[in-house]
Amino acid sequence: MKNEGIKLLVKNSILVTSIFMLSFSLIITTGSIANAETEVRKFEAEDASLNELSVKKDEEGYSGSGYVGDFENSSQKVTFHVEVNETALYNLNIGYGAIYGSGKVANVTVNEQPLSSFTMGSGFGEASAGNILLKSGENTITISPNWTWFAIDYIEIKPVSAPEEPDIEKELINPNATNETKSLISFLVDNFGEKILAGQQDYPSTRPGDLEYIYQTTGKYPAVLGLDFIDNSPSRVEHGASADETPIAIDWWNKGGIVAFTWHWNAPKDLINEPGNEWWSGFYTRATTFDVEYALNHPESEDYKLLIRDIDVIADELIKLQEAGVPVLWRPLHEAEGGWFWWGAKGPEPTKELWRLMYDRMTNYHNLNNLIWVWNSIEEDWYPGDEYVDIVSFDSYPGDFNYSPMSSQHEALKELSSNKKIIAIAENGPIPDPDLLPLYHANYSWFSTWNGDVLRNQNSEEHLKKVYNHDYVITLDEMPKLKLYRENSLLTKLSNLIHENQEKGELTGPLLKQSKNRLLRIQDHFDKKQYKQVIQHLDQFEKSLNNKALQDNVTEKTKAELIDTLDEFRAILKER
């Protein structure tokens, strides 16, 4: 039941059977960047190779001596020939001419293999296509239509600098988050940039086919299960729909997995309900006359009250999950900027207002503290604000068998969140190649492949086997115990600190012996859930560290690091 807007994006995409440049991983090491070249290099489109295109000068604002257009069909393309001195990552910016309207999308191919797509603004402007991997010598960069009627002006490449490390805190926007929710975000932060979690969307219409297909193909199950409150929407229930997703979510959490929920929210009223726009498609803008902007501007209206009613219905399901100790990656109002869903049909301001309303209603009225709020748009104008978002994400449908890392989307979300939030692929068709993700510094927390034909027709069985058995990918059998993740990770940290400082000669003699004994007792009492005794031993551990007679070679830095870890552990235990 994927949205029509994404289908339009995919329709003209080039179909491929293999991903490009895998041999590069044998040439360069992970994270290779260009060191010898530092300047920005510009290549004008009028100097490139043209297929069914011509150089034009009709519109003002272009660079160089002209621009190339008009892109009217999928066979047209412009190919730039780019020579570089070394095999490395380069940032690619594209000068475009959106002279027939904004929102146009074009595909980028590097060395005859699809890479990504980019979206244009209005008029003549520049868009980032993310990072590309170029080989030493001559390369080709080709731009072709995804959506038609636009022009191309130039491209620019610049060697990629070493990326900044993300600055992500293990804190949620809801300060009252449950222990399980805090443990989940702690795990996600620790794992971000190290590995990616395998995920799969699961729907009643294909259940249990998709999960079992993955297992039969790969021998593994995904770590993240994507579910949908679609049939909990009151206007669907009025037509006889029923849902049973909540028990499935609880069962998945108890199996050690992570639960993610979206909500294809059927409009509260005013469903068109005629052939082609049936009641069950009421989440589409085309299938309802419900006006979200009017509803939000008239809080005394029936329309506004129905918004609240629907939010409350979903909150009741989320409360059941909270009572069962299940944290949720919660992604409502997804793909709003496309306009194909009614919650995005009136532009960014009503969508942001509805998001904030939902957050306030669920958090402050219903006291829902088990939600990790996942925003699902790249566009800055649509972003509701850091204080309302825990994780940023996008949905990836580049075309069948296109396993590219979607670098431009990653870079856009990194910029949107100031590199301070986890980034995820909340939905996808083809799964990005795990060999390429670290090469491109494209760090994603998880992917979640759409169900049914999308899973099977956009990913080969060979690719699924590779992904689910890759060292960079975490599957259900590899998940840590999330309920106690924070505590266990701190025990590991304490153990590592003791070992490292023993190796450095800073922990020696009686203090080393006491530290090891305290750690063993802490672990033993923790395993027995004797948390008061754990806190007592943490206190004794700190007293030993502050005992000058025992300090030997301990530096103030080492002591502070150990004490900070003890303090963090104490604080978590006192929440229980």
PEUR-V589836 format. One record per residue. N is the residue number from 0. PHI is phi in radians with two decimals (* if undefined). BURIAL is + if it has 9 or more other C-alpha atoms within 8 Angstrom, else -. D_LAST is the distance of its C-alpha to the last C-alpha in whole Angstrom. Layout:
# PEUR-V589836
N,PHI,BURIAL,D_LAST
N,PHI,BURIAL,D_LAST
This chain:
# PEUR-V589836
0,*,-,42
1,-1.23,-,42
2,-1.24,-,43
3,-1.22,-,47
4,-1.06,-,46
5,-1.15,+,45
6,-1.06,+,47
7,-1.11,-,50
8,-1.13,+,48
9,-1.35,+,49
10,-0.92,-,52
11,-1.71,+,54
12,-1.17,+,52
13,-1.26,-,54
14,-1.50,-,53
15,-2.29,+,52
16,-2.01,-,52
17,-2.65,-,50
18,-1.60,+,48
19,-1.50,+,50
20,1.12,-,50
21,-1.11,+,48
22,-1.11,-,51
23,-1.10,-,50
24,-1.13,+,47
25,-1.50,-,49
26,-1.66,-,51
27,-2.11,+,48
28,-1.54,-,45
29,-0.98,-,41
30,1.45,+,41
31,-1.06,+,45
32,-2.25,+,46
33,-1.42,+,50
34,-1.86,-,51
35,-1.28,-,55
36,-1.79,-,55
37,-2.24,-,53
38,-1.47,-,55
39,-1.37,-,55
40,-2.02,-,58
41,-1.98,-,59
42,-2.22,+,61
43,-1.38,+,63
44,-1.14,+,63
45,-1.17,+,67
46,-1.71,-,67
47,-1.55,+,65
48,-1.46,-,66
49,-1.98,+,66
50,-2.13,-,66
51,1.09,-,68
52,-2.27,+,67
53,-2.50,-,69
54,-1.40,+,69
55,-2.19,-,69
56,-2.43,-,69
57,-1.18,-,69
58,-1.82,-,66
59,-1.54,-,66
60,1.95,-,63
61,-1.44,+,63
62,-1.70,+,63
63,1.20,-,66
64,-1.78,-,69
65,2.84,+,67
66,-2.37,+,64
67,-2.01,+,64
68,-2.95,+,64
69,-1.60,+,64
70,-1.40,+,61
71,-1.98,+,63
72,-2.59,-,62
73,-1.24,+,60
74,-1.45,-,62
75,-1.38,+,63
76,-2.82,+,61
77,-2.11,+,62
78,-2.09,+,61
79,-1.67,+,61
80,-1.83,+,62
81,-2.15,-,60
82,-1.89,-,60
83,-2.24,+,58
84,-1.47,-,58
85,-2.54,+,55
86,-1.31,+,53
87,-2.99,+,49
88,-1.48,+,47
89,-2.31,+,49
90,-1.48,+,48
91,-2.00,+,50
92,-1.96,+,51
93,-2.17,+,53
94,-1.47,+,55
95,-2.13,+,56
96,-2.21,+,58
97,-1.52,+,57
98,-1.47,+,60
99,-2.01,-,60
100,2.19,-,56
101,-1.45,+,53
102,1.45,-,50
103,-1.18,+,52
104,-2.18,+,51
105,-2.23,+,52
106,-1.65,+,52
107,-2.06,+,52
108,-2.14,+,53
109,-2.06,+,53
110,0.89,-,56
111,1.21,-,57
112,-2.17,+,53
113,-1.04,+,51
114,-2.00,+,48
115,-2.84,+,47
116,-2.34,+,48
117,-2.49,+,47
118,-1.96,+,48
119,-1.71,+,50
120,-1.48,+,50
121,-2.06,+,54
122,1.11,+,57
123,-1.51,+,57
124,-2.75,+,54
125,-2.31,+,52
126,-2.24,+,49
127,-1.49,+,47
128,-1.81,+,47
129,1.39,+,44
130,-1.70,+,45
131,-2.24,+,48
132,-1.75,+,49
133,-1.90,+,52
134,-1.58,+,55
135,-1.09,+,57
136,1.85,-,60
137,-1.50,+,61
138,-2.26,+,58
139,-2.05,+,59
140,-2.13,+,56
141,-2.01,+,57
142,-2.06,+,56
143,-2.41,+,57
144,-1.27,+,56
145,-1.85,+,53
146,-1.80,+,54
147,-1.63,+,58
148,1.21,+,60
149,-2.79,+,59
150,-2.35,+,60
151,-2.10,+,59
152,-1.81,+,60
153,-2.94,+,59
154,-2.26,+,56
155,-2.27,+,55
156,-2.17,+,53
157,-2.54,+,51
158,-0.99,+,50
159,-1.37,+,46
160,-1.37,-,44
161,-1.01,-,41
162,-1.19,-,38
163,-1.21,-,36
164,-1.18,-,32
165,-1.12,-,30
166,-1.94,-,28
167,-1.93,+,25
168,-1.54,-,21
169,-1.49,-,18
170,-2.28,-,17
171,-1.85,+,18
172,-1.17,-,20
173,-1.66,-,18
174,-1.18,-,15
175,-1.74,-,13
176,-0.98,+,13
177,-1.19,+,10
178,-1.03,+,8
179,-1.12,+,11
180,-1.21,+,13
181,-1.12,+,12
182,-1.14,+,13
183,-1.12,+,16
184,-1.16,+,17
185,-1.10,+,17
186,-1.12,+,19
187,-1.10,+,21
188,-1.17,+,22
189,-1.08,-,22
190,-1.44,+,24
191,-1.12,+,26
192,1.55,-,30
193,-1.71,-,29
194,-2.62,+,30
195,-2.13,+,30
196,-1.53,+,28
197,-1.32,+,31
198,-2.39,+,30
199,-2.53,+,32
200,-1.29,+,33
201,-2.20,+,33
202,-2.22,+,35
203,-0.95,-,37
204,-1.17,-,40
205,-2.08,+,40
206,-1.36,+,37
207,-1.62,-,36
208,-0.96,-,39
209,-1.16,+,38
210,-1.11,+,35
211,-1.24,-,37
212,-1.08,-,40
213,-1.08,+,38
214,-1.14,+,37
215,-1.14,-,41
216,-1.41,+,42
217,-2.02,+,39
218,1.38,-,37
219,-2.35,+,34
220,-1.94,+,32
221,-1.19,+,30
222,-1.45,+,26
223,-1.92,+,26
224,-1.88,+,27
225,-1.65,+,29
226,-2.13,+,29
227,-2.46,+,31
228,-1.50,+,31
229,-0.89,+,34
230,-1.47,+,35
231,-1.52,+,33
232,-1.03,+,35
233,-0.94,+,37
234,-1.25,+,40
235,-1.49,+,40
236,-1.04,+,39
237,-1.06,-,42
238,-1.76,-,44
239,1.77,-,42
240,-1.23,+,40
241,-2.50,-,37
242,-2.41,-,33
243,-2.49,-,31
244,-1.37,+,29
245,-1.07,+,25
246,-1.07,-,25
247,-1.13,-,27
248,-1.11,+,24
249,-1.08,+,21
250,-1.09,-,23
251,-1.15,+,24
252,-1.06,+,20
253,-1.18,-,20
254,-1.42,-,23
255,1.80,+,21
256,-1.64,+,22
257,-1.91,+,22
258,-1.84,+,23
259,-2.15,+,25
260,-2.15,+,27
261,-2.03,+,30
262,-2.55,+,32
263,-1.32,+,35
264,-1.38,+,36
265,-1.06,+,39
266,-0.89,+,40
267,-1.05,+,40
268,-2.78,+,44
269,1.06,-,47
270,-1.34,+,47
271,-1.22,+,50
272,0.90,-,50
273,-2.43,-,54
274,-0.89,-,55
275,1.65,-,53
276,-2.40,+,50
277,-1.15,+,49
278,-0.99,+,46
279,-1.30,-,44
280,-1.81,+,44
281,-1.21,+,43
282,-1.47,+,41
283,-1.35,+,44
284,-1.00,+,46
285,-1.17,-,49
286,-1.82,+,48
287,-2.64,+,47
288,-1.84,+,48
289,-1.09,+,45
290,-1.93,-,45
291,-1.15,+,42
292,-1.15,-,43
293,-1.07,-,45
294,-1.03,+,42
295,-1.22,+,40
296,-1.43,-,43
297,-2.31,-,43
298,-1.13,-,40
299,-1.62,-,42
300,-1.40,-,43
301,-1.05,-,43
302,-1.06,+,42
303,-1.13,+,39
304,-1.09,+,38
305,-1.25,+,38
306,-1.01,+,36
307,-1.09,-,33
308,-0.98,-,34
309,-1.14,+,33
310,-1.05,+,30
311,-1.12,+,28
312,-1.09,+,30
313,-1.21,+,28
314,-1.03,+,25
315,-1.05,-,25
316,-1.21,+,24
317,-1.17,+,22
318,-1.10,+,20
319,-1.04,+,20
320,-1.18,+,19
321,-1.09,+,16
322,-1.13,-,15
323,-1.55,-,16
324,1.34,-,13
325,-1.79,+,16
326,-1.38,+,16
327,-2.29,+,20
328,-1.37,+,22
329,-1.82,+,24
330,-2.21,+,28
331,-1.47,+,30
332,0.91,+,33
333,-1.28,+,34
334,0.89,+,38
335,-1.08,+,38
336,-1.17,+,41
337,-1.22,-,43
338,1.42,+,44
339,-1.39,+,44
340,-1.87,+,42
341,-1.07,+,42
342,-1.24,+,39
343,-1.95,+,41
344,-1.20,+,44
345,-1.81,+,45
346,1.69,+,44
347,-1.21,+,40
348,-1.12,-,40
349,-1.08,+,39
350,-1.11,+,37
351,-1.11,+,35
352,-1.13,+,35
353,-1.16,+,34
354,-1.05,+,31
355,-1.15,+,30
356,-1.07,-,30
357,-1.10,+,28
358,-1.05,+,26
359,-1.12,+,26
360,-1.14,+,26
361,-1.29,+,23
362,-1.44,+,21
363,-1.65,+,22
364,-1.61,-,24
365,-1.60,+,22
366,0.96,-,18
367,-1.45,+,18
368,-2.05,+,15
369,-1.93,+,15
370,-1.86,+,19
371,-1.88,+,20
372,-1.45,+,23
373,-1.91,+,26
374,-1.45,+,30
375,-2.34,+,33
376,-2.75,+,36
377,-1.60,+,38
378,-1.25,-,40
379,-1.10,-,39
380,-1.10,-,40
381,-1.66,+,38
382,-1.26,+,35
383,-1.35,+,33
384,2.06,-,31
385,-1.00,-,28
386,-1.27,-,26
387,-2.05,+,26
388,-2.37,+,26
389,-1.66,+,23
390,-2.36,+,26
391,-1.84,+,30
392,-2.69,+,32
393,-2.54,+,35
394,-1.87,+,37
395,-2.07,+,39
396,-2.37,+,43
397,-1.39,+,45
398,2.15,+,47
399,-0.92,+,48
400,1.11,+,47
401,-1.64,+,46
402,-1.72,+,44
403,-1.19,+,44
404,-1.39,+,41
405,0.94,+,41
406,-1.11,+,41
407,-1.13,+,42
408,-1.17,+,39
409,-1.08,+,37
410,-1.13,+,39
411,-1.13,+,39
412,-1.26,+,35
413,-1.09,+,34
414,-1.23,-,37
415,-1.01,+,35
416,-1.70,+,32
417,0.95,-,33
418,1.06,+,32
419,-2.08,+,28
420,-2.36,+,27
421,-1.10,+,27
422,-2.02,+,30
423,-2.40,+,30
424,-1.69,+,33
425,-1.28,+,32
426,-2.50,+,35
427,-2.71,+,38
428,-1.59,+,41
429,-1.18,+,42
430,-1.51,+,39
431,-0.98,+,39
432,-1.17,+,41
433,-1.16,+,38
434,-1.22,-,41
435,-1.54,+,42
436,-1.00,+,38
437,-1.19,+,38
438,-1.08,+,41
439,-1.62,+,41
440,0.97,-,38
441,-1.61,+,37
442,-1.50,+,33
443,-2.19,+,31
444,-1.29,+,28
445,-2.69,+,29
446,-2.06,+,32
447,-2.56,+,32
448,-1.27,+,36
449,-1.17,+,37
450,-1.49,+,38
451,1.11,-,42
452,-1.11,-,45
453,-1.08,+,43
454,-1.01,+,41
455,-1.42,+,44
456,-1.61,-,47
457,-1.95,+,45
458,-2.36,+,44
459,-1.28,+,46
460,-1.09,-,45
461,-1.10,-,46
462,-1.18,-,43
463,-1.05,+,41
464,-1.06,+,41
465,-1.08,-,41
466,-1.08,+,38
467,-1.25,+,36
468,-1.98,+,37
469,-1.53,-,37
470,-1.09,-,35
471,-1.45,-,34
472,-1.97,+,32
473,-1.72,+,29
474,-1.94,+,29
475,-1.00,+,27
476,-1.21,-,27
477,-1.80,-,26
478,-1.28,+,23
479,-1.30,-,20
480,-1.34,-,17
481,-1.21,+,15
482,-1.05,-,12
483,-2.08,+,11
484,-1.08,+,14
485,-1.05,+,12
486,-1.14,+,11
487,-1.14,-,15
488,-1.18,-,17
489,-1.26,+,16
490,-1.08,+,17
491,-1.11,-,20
492,-1.10,+,21
493,-1.06,+,20
494,-1.06,+,23
495,-1.15,-,25
496,-1.10,+,25
497,-1.09,+,26
498,-1.13,-,29
499,-1.08,-,30
500,-1.35,+,31
501,-1.16,+,32
502,-1.09,-,35
503,-1.41,-,35
504,1.44,-,36
505,-1.60,+,34
506,-1.91,+,32
507,-2.47,+,34
508,0.94,-,35
509,-1.05,-,33
510,-1.15,+,30
511,-1.11,+,30
512,-1.11,+,30
513,-1.12,+,27
514,-1.08,+,25
515,-1.15,+,25
516,-1.15,-,25
517,-1.06,+,21
518,-1.10,+,20
519,-1.09,-,21
520,-1.21,+,19
521,-1.04,+,16
522,-1.08,+,17
523,-1.10,-,18
524,-1.17,+,15
525,-1.14,+,12
526,-1.06,-,15
527,-1.58,-,14
528,1.06,-,10
529,-1.65,+,11
530,-1.23,+,8
531,-1.11,-,10
532,-1.16,+,13
533,-1.06,+,12
534,-1.09,+,12
535,-1.06,-,15
536,-1.26,+,17
537,-1.10,+,16
538,-1.10,-,17
539,-1.15,+,20
540,-1.05,+,21
541,-1.15,+,21
542,-1.07,-,24
543,-1.10,+,26
544,-1.15,+,26
545,-1.57,-,27
546,-1.39,-,30
547,-1.06,-,33
548,-1.20,-,35
549,-1.82,+,32
550,-1.22,+,32
551,0.88,+,36
552,-1.75,-,36
553,-1.21,+,32
554,-1.43,-,33
555,-1.09,-,31
556,-1.12,-,30
557,-1.12,+,28
558,-1.07,+,27
559,-1.11,-,25
560,-1.15,-,24
561,-1.14,+,22
562,-1.16,+,21
563,-1.05,-,19
564,-1.17,+,18
565,-1.08,+,16
566,-1.09,-,15
567,-1.12,-,13
568,-1.11,+,12
569,-1.03,+,10
570,-1.08,-,9
571,-1.16,+,7
572,-1.14,+,5
573,-1.22,-,5
574,-1.29,-,4
575,-1.36,-,0
